[in-house]
Amino acid sequence: MIKGHCQTIYDPSLIEDERVLRNLLFTQSRYVIKSSYFKCFQTELDVYMRELVANWMLEICEEEKCEKDVFPLAMNILDRFLSVILIKKSQLQLVASVCLLVSSKLRQSEPIDVKKLILYADYSITSDQIKGWELLVLSQLKWDLAAVTPNDFLNLILRRLHTRCKGKDKLMTIKKHAQTFITLCATDFRFSMLPPSSIAASCIATAILGLTSLRNNFSSTEKILSQICKLASIDVSELLSIRKSIEDVLNEQISRHH
């Protein structure tokens, strides 16, 4: 038997239901951390360490061909846990491994193998440690792990932009680029305190405005930005500010690889 992940299939009736979008907008705030946990709380950790472990987690997700939302959800779980439990620097990779495991259990049919997580961590962690810390993460977050993420808003917003976009292929291109930007945002702590809907809207806007071929397929850039903002309950000025941050992070990433 050939093993492989089952791909997520979206139900059009749910995507088109206005109540789904309203409920996500209403519940998202409880999954967003309220302040930075560095310096004042996590005295042994810093933003750079989070970035390093985030990129390590992302590499695992790519290697394991995980569903697109496994990584953003894992980072959300990590941020929320680090906001309430003090850890040592030496425990960060263990906690990150647990967050990946939990997220993969929630967002795909086949979770990441614990043995593989141990291998990726170069055998610096054990199966018993993962089990113990998994229970700690679950209990500290009160088993409320299925957080709202930016990816949850993508199809809901894009579906409602369909009438303004010429062709399904263009819409899929926007989605693909937006997902890439969402992943990028998850690696950078500056986006951790923003509502998922705001990140999703800004990533969609960045995808549209960043590609000339896509801009030409919209009747009016100003109108489409206004529509995106209305759907995500975000001001245009805030969207443009987040978009600039996304471009800053993107440019930083590009400069590092040159």
Secondary structure, DSSP 8 states (H G I E B T S, - for coil): -----------HHHHH-HHHHHHHHHHGGGGS-SS--BTTTBTT--HHHHHHHHHHHHHHHHHTT--TTHHHHHHHHHHHHHTTS---GGGHHHHHHHHHHHHHHHHSSS---HHHHHHHTTT-S-HHHHHHHHHHHHHHTTT------HHHHHHHHHHHHGGGSS-HHHHHHHHHHHHHHHHHHHHSGGGTTS-HHHHHHHHHHHHHHH-HHHHTTSS-HHHHHHHHHHHHT--HHHHHHHHHHHHHHHHHHHHHT-
